[in-house]
Amino acid sequence: MAVVKGSLQLTGSVKGMTFYTRKGSEQVFMRSKGGPSKQRMATGKEFENVRTHQKEWKCCVSFARAVRNAVGATYHLADYNLQPGWTGIGKSLMKLDTIHPTGERRLYLTSYRMALEGYSLNKTYPLTTVLRVLPTVTLQRETLSVTVDFPRINTTTDVLNVQNLPYFRLIVNLGCVSDMQYNPHNLFDTFEPMVELLQGVGHCALTEWTPAESMVPAQSLSVALNEELREYLTENVSLLVSIGIEFGKVGFGGGIVAVKNAGCGKIVLVG
């Protein structure tokens, strides 16, 4: 892979070379096409080990997708591509399975929930830098619910409003991620969530838009998933609580609209 410097700003493919950009970077990257054919990769004996790891990697990608859905309403606050990092965490968790052979190893987040707890969705301005108060999080697994208590907020000292926007609001999101296991009887997706009905399920609560120059009294946000889902909750499901803050301005027509790339979020608890 090469990095294109200078004034060249094209993206796409040109004579065996592919030019592309990445979220969070203004640089244009270049790579060459090529390699073994798709048929050879699928059937060649020399690529048997590669195919085994590809099966596991597909599971890790599915895990990352589930985390993205579980983070839900706070995901759009990220200022970089989160998927590769979550996929890598999935692979690390899978390597911890020393019982099953490669290609059949399980991905158990429930045994290592600290792998995602405290995960920041931002690099430039993390949530703890922008929102300088410490909320209290109360998670109730049996009812698939969470309550987050925010203390009084003095926006002058407790909120870093980088773009000096006139409004802000808080977000709390509750989502589910299931452990994943190998299923030799599934010919299409060899790995599947152990509790499929809860995989990636999520819901959020938001405060009202608040003037960015004000004293905000203590408040609570509660989120509960559908009661019908409670019967499917097992020890193989992790609950992700993420918190975010986003900023807004008056849009066309007089309503307040969120400003893109003007907020931040974090996975504060995995239980």
N, C-alpha and C positions, 0 to 999 in steps of 0.2 A: 504494500500500500504506500502511495506517495501523497504528499501534501502539495497542492498547487498554490504557488505564490504569484504575486503580481496582479494584473488587472483581469486575468482570465476568470470569468464567472459562470461559464456554462455548466449545465448538469445534463446527465443522460449518457448515451453510448456513442462512441466514435471509433470505428474500425478496431474492435476488440478491446477498447479501453472504456471504462465506466467512470463517470464523474458524478459525485454526490456530495451532499452536505449532511451535517449532523445537528440535532437540536442542541443548543447551548454553545455552538461554535459558528463563527462566520467564515471559517476556512472551507475550501473546496478540496475534497479528497479524490484520489484517482487510484483505480486498481485495474489490473488486466483480467480479461476473461480467459477461460481455458480449463484444463484439468481433464480427468477421465470422464467418459460419457456416462449418462444416467443409467444406461443398461449395465455397463460394467460395474458401476457402484452398487447396483441392486443385486447382481448375481456373481460378481467376481470373488473368487476364493480369497484373494489377497486383501479384500476389503471387508472380510467377515467381522473383524474386530471393530472396524469403523462403524459398521451397521449396528453392532451391539451398543456402542456408545451413543449413536444417533437416536436409538430408541429411548435411552435415558434422557438425552438432551431434549427430546420432544416432551417428555414428562415435565422437565424443568421449565420449559416454555409455557406449558399449560398451568403450572404452578404460579409463574409470574403473572399470567393473565388473570388467574383467580385473585391474586393479591391486588392487582389493579382494580378489579371490580369491587373487591372488599373495601378498598380505600375510597371508592365512590366519588362523592362530591368534593373531596379535597384533592383528587388526582390532578385536576386542571391547574392547580396552584404550583405545580412543580416547574422548576426552571431548567431541568435537564432530563435526558432520557432515562427513566427509571427501570425500564424493562430489562436491560442487560444485567444490572446489579441484582435484581430479584431472581433472574434466571441463574446467575452465579451462586446466589445463596441456596437456591434449590439444589444445585449440583453439589455444593458442600454438604448439605444435609443428607443427600443421597449417599455420599461417600462414607458417612458415619454408620451405615448399615454394613456390618461385617459378617452377617449371617448368610445373606442371599448372594448368589453369584452376580457378577457384572451383567447388566441387561435385565436383571430381575430385582434389583435393590429397591427398597421402599423409600419414600420421601415423607418423613414424619416431622412436621413442624411442631406438633404438640409436645415432643420430647425436648425441643430446643427453641422455645418461644422467644428467648432473648435475642435470637438472630434477627428478628424484625422489630422488637420493642425499641423505641427511641430512634427509629429510622427517619432521617430528615428528607423531606421532599425538595429541599432547596440547598444550593451551594453558596450562592451569593449572599442572601439574607435569610438565614434559618429562622424558624418560628421563635426561638428563645431570644433572638436579637430584635425582632419586630414587635412581639407581644411580651412585655417585660413583667408579667404577673404569673403566678404559679397556680393554675387551676387544680381542683381536687376531682379525681376521677373515681367513681364508684360503679364497678361492673357487677352485674348480677347474671351469671351464666344461666341459671335455671329458668329465668324469664326472658332470656335473650334481650336484655336491656342495659342501658348505661345512663348515668346522670353525671354531668360535668358541672361543677360549681366554680364560677369565675368570681374572684374578689372584685372589689371596686376598682375601676380603671380610671386613672387620671391620664387623659390622652396626651397631655403635655410631657409627662415623664415615662409613661408606661407603654406608649405606642410609637414606633419609629415609622413615620409616614414618609417614605423615601420620595415619592412623587408629589407630596403635598396635595393629595386628593381630598375632596370635601366630606366623604362618607366612608364608613367601614362597617363590616359585620363579621360575626363569628360563626364558625361551622363546626359541628360535631357529627362524625360519621361512625356508624357501627356496621361491621361486616364480618363475614365468615370465610374461613379457609379450611378445607378438609385435607387430612393426610391422604397420600396417594400410594397405590400399590399396583404391582404387576398382576395382570389377568391373562393367563395363557389361552383362555377360551375366547378372548376378544381379538378378532383378526385385524381390526382396523386401528383401534387405539389400545395398544397393549398395556398401557397404564391408565388407571381411572381413579377418580376420587372415591374414598371409602363411604362418604355420605354425599352423594351427588346432588341431592336436593338443596343442600346448604352451601355448595361450592360457589363462592363469589357473590353470595347474596348480601345485600347491604341496604342501609337506609340512613337518612341524615336529618338533622334539625338545624335551623339557622335563626339567628337573632334578626331583629329589624335593622334596617340601615340606620346608623347612628352618626351624628355630626362628628367630624374628626377633631373638633376642638370642643370638648365637653368633659364633664365628670359623669362617668357611667356607673350607676349603683351596682352592687353585687347582684348577679343573676345566675340562673341555672338553665341548662339545656338537657333535655332527656330524649333518648332515642330508644325505641323498642321495635323489634322485628315482629312480623306477623305471628300471632299466637299459634296458628296452625303448624308452624315450623318447629315448635318446641319439642314435639314428640320425636323428631328426627335427630335431636342433639345427642351426641355421644362424646366420649372422651377423645375421639379422633377428630374433633372439630375445634379449631382455635378461633377466638373472637378478637377482631382487630378494632381498636378505638383510635381514630385519627381526629386531630383538631386542626383547624385552619382559620386564617383571617384573610379576608379579601377587601379590596378598596373599590369604591365606586364614584361615579359622577352623574350629573344630570344629563340624560340622553335626549335624543330627539323625541319630542312629544311631552317632555317634562318629567318622565319617570327616571328613577335612579337605575343605572346599569353598572354591572361590574366591569372594571377595566382589566384588560388582558395583561398578564405578566405583572400584576401589581398586588400580589399576595403571597402567602407561604403556608406550608402545612407540615405535619409531622405525625407519625404513628407513635402515640404516646403510651399505649398499653396493648399487650397481647396476652389474653387470658383464656 
